[in-house]
Amino acid sequence: MSQLAGKLGIVFGVANKRSIAWAIAQAWHRAGARLAFTYQGERLKENVEELAGTFGADTIILPCDVTKDDEIARVFAEVGAKFGKLNLLLHSVAFAPKDALEGEFVNTSREAFRVAHDVSAYSLVALARGAAPFMTDGGSIVAMTYYGAEKVVPHYNVMGVAKAALEASTRYLAYDLGPRKIRVNCISAGPVNTLAARGIAGFTDMLKHYEAHAPLKRNVLPDELGATGTFLASDGAAAITGQVLYVDCGYQIMGM
């Protein structure tokens, strides 16, 4: 039997076929899960509809701006009505103004700091709160993070601070939701050439640096992130919660 046969999930954060969220969604689908998708803004609607449509014409696809509580509530009301319950949630949502990902962190504006934390960290809290009432049989919430939450990565700037908040939120959510058998974990992926990543100054150099210094001497592949996402969603990870799993070809262990 497939690892996720009969599981029902919702995916936040697909932008295009290069998205980490799409790699994990594909893996969940192959493992037997039925998924709903959201998209942020009309600009991404066509991409998400085209991709999610490959899972079947009846795939649920809904707009959702994660900074708006009324939109989050509507998404869970509609998905809950159609699915009846939820088992899985993928949070692959992050944003900071472009000028905050250039130059020095000390120059981060108050507004850029607020936006980065609202979209990239608080949204996990809001989505977990919305999903929890539908995870009546327990569930798995998976969020995407990055090493810049732990160590300084030049130009990652305020996004690193927001990812640190995301990781801390994961631990507190894991504690709160544990009695309901809902697990909350993060995957800390090595750099992947996604739409969001290309907005970080010096990203190409980052890819080369990881390849040179990671123990496996290469960068992580999207399919490998999909496999980890499937593991965290499965019963094989039933005793894992509040954790950050590094899927970065070993880069995180290196001191120099």
HELIX and SHEET records of a PDB file:
HELIX    1   1 ILE A   20  ARG A   30  1                                  11    
HELIX    2   2 GLU A   42  ALA A   52  1                                  11    
HELIX    3   3 GLY A   53  PHE A   55  5                                   3    
HELIX    4   4 ASP A   69  PHE A   83  1                                  15    
HELIX    5   5 LYS A   98  LEU A  101  5                                   4    
HELIX    6   6 PHE A  105  ASN A  107  5                                   3    
HELIX    7   7 ARG A  110  HIS A  117  1                                   8    
HELIX    8   8 ASP A  118  TYR A  122  3                                   5    
HELIX    9   9 SER A  123  ALA A  131  1                                   9    
HELIX   10  10 ALA A  132  PHE A  134  5                                   3    
HELIX   11  11 TYR A  147  ALA A  149  5                                   3    
HELIX   12  12 ASN A  157  LEU A  177  1                                  21    
HELIX   13  13 GLY A  178  ARG A  180  5                                   3    
HELIX   14  14 ALA A  197  GLY A  199  5                                   3    
HELIX   15  15 PHE A  203  HIS A  213  1                                  11    
HELIX   16  16 PRO A  222  ALA A  233  1                                  12    
HELIX   17  17 ASP A  235  ALA A  237  5                                   3    
HELIX   18  18 TYR A  251  ILE A  253  5                                   3    
SHEET    1   A 7 ILE A  60  PRO A  63  0                                        
SHEET    2   A 7 ARG A  34  TYR A  39  1                                        
SHEET    3   A 7 LEU A   8  PHE A  12  1                                        
SHEET    4   A 7 LEU A  88  HIS A  91  1                                        
SHEET    5   A 7 GLY A 139  THR A 145  1                                        
SHEET    6   A 7 ILE A 182  ALA A 189  1                                        
SHEET    7   A 7 VAL A 244  VAL A 247  1                                        
END                                                                             
